[in-house]
Amino acid sequence: MLIENFRVALRAITSNKLRSALTTLGIIIGVMAVISLVALGNGVQQLITRQFEAQGSNLVFVLPVAIDSNGGAARSGAFNSAGRPSFVGTLTENDVAALRDRNRVPDALVVVPTIRVNAKAYAGTLKTQTSVRGTSYDYPLLQAQTLIYGNWWEESSNQSAARVAVLGNLAYRKLFPGGGDPTGSDIRLEATQFKVIGVVAQRSTGTDGSDDDVISVPFETARDRLQPSRNAKGERLAGFVLIAASSPDRSPAVIQQATEVLRQRHNIAFNGEDDFSVASSQDIQGTFASVTNVITVFLAVVAGISLFVGGIGIMNIMLVSVTERTREIGLRKAIGAKRPVILAQFLIEAALIGLFGGLLGVGMGWGLAQIISIASNGSFGALVSIDSVVIAVTFSALVGIVFGVYPAWRASKLNPIEALRYE
């Protein structure tokens, strides 16, 4: 009897193809939105994980903001030379000098101040928007930099604020599409001219927004020419600071030592709140992952509302179907079909509508996620997990069953004599 009910349900669905397709539209849209959003969220999370793993397990970040428990950042009132707010926060160059004191932070292997700004880069008639990293001569000690042309700058270049630049691989390909050794060539970052002294080999995905799409210059040069910023006391600000612990298991010690140094320098009382944050790469990676998960779940819930709307559409069409097939129901009851059989027939039909919509939604959601991924120029890839597919398809079938209960119940309650008389 169950197989017969499946056959009857399939016949009813296929006999009204257009109506069935329109009925499943709400389910298709809902599942498509859920699958694509979750896939993109997974892709972004994988990108973040991959980038932090490339940083190394012994890296400690000193950020110029105090991050509260809700993930918000309280920025200090620092402004750049144009009078616009700048993400430079509370850390000064004197703070960097204190962190470099081996007597105060003995477990730090290297301490590197860093400024990160977006800028227009020019090479002849070519122009590109890229990220400029102002950093120290010892930055390669944090991350091994394999250069395919030239060399990294020496300490003297930092001290003299030399206008030299090391190109990330993607920035090099954008500015010098013909290839070849660009060392000695001049480029311009905004209004300042720099001389290329090196090119880094491709490090990550080689796409916009990756660590290959960056131009590194001496910290002092970036500070003076690209982001001249001071705090209210007139002290020069230092962006954020990267510290390499002597070993991964000494990262907690570095965090404690750096925190004590900065609290003392910033005159923070015993029970006062920090105006900075010190965290390991794993801590920050976990924070980003938590935020990404919350956003993904929220968007998936919003998209799930479409499933509810689709369920209402299934209920509406099933009620119409019950009315249209009143005589058929009466005939089946007259030849011996029991209430559970009629109930099962319409529940199976509703479940199949939801299931078909779910399967189509999964396919379309996967396709939409891939299109967005391609449009991002490969910055991240969409990851459709088996769990999300199973949950989405199962839930869509359940939506069909839940919203099909009332029409199925009405069909099973019909009096066979009155049903046979129905016109």
Buried (B, 14 or more C-beta within 10 A) or exposed (E): EEEEBBEBBEEBBEEBEEEBBEBBBBBBBBBBBBBBBBBBBBBBBBBBEEBBEEBBBBBBBBBBBBBEEEEEEEBBEBBBEEEEEBBBBBBBBEBBEBBBEEEBBEBBBBBBBBBBBEBEBBBEEEEBEBBBBBBBBBBBEBBEBEBEBBEBBBEEBBEEBBBBBBBBBBBBBBBBEEEEEBBEBBBBBEEBEBEBBBBBEBBBBBBBBBBBBBBBBBBBBBBBBBBBBBBEEEBBBBBBBBBBBBEBEBBEBBBEBBBEBBBEBBEBEEEEEBBBBBBBBBBBBEBBBEEBEEEBEEBBEEBBEBBBEBBEBBBEBBBBBBEEBBBBBBBBBEEEBEEEBBBBBBBBBBBBBBBBBBBBBBBBBBBBBBEBBEEBBBBBBBBBEEEBBEBBBEBBBBBBBBBBBBBBBBBBEBEBEEBBEBE
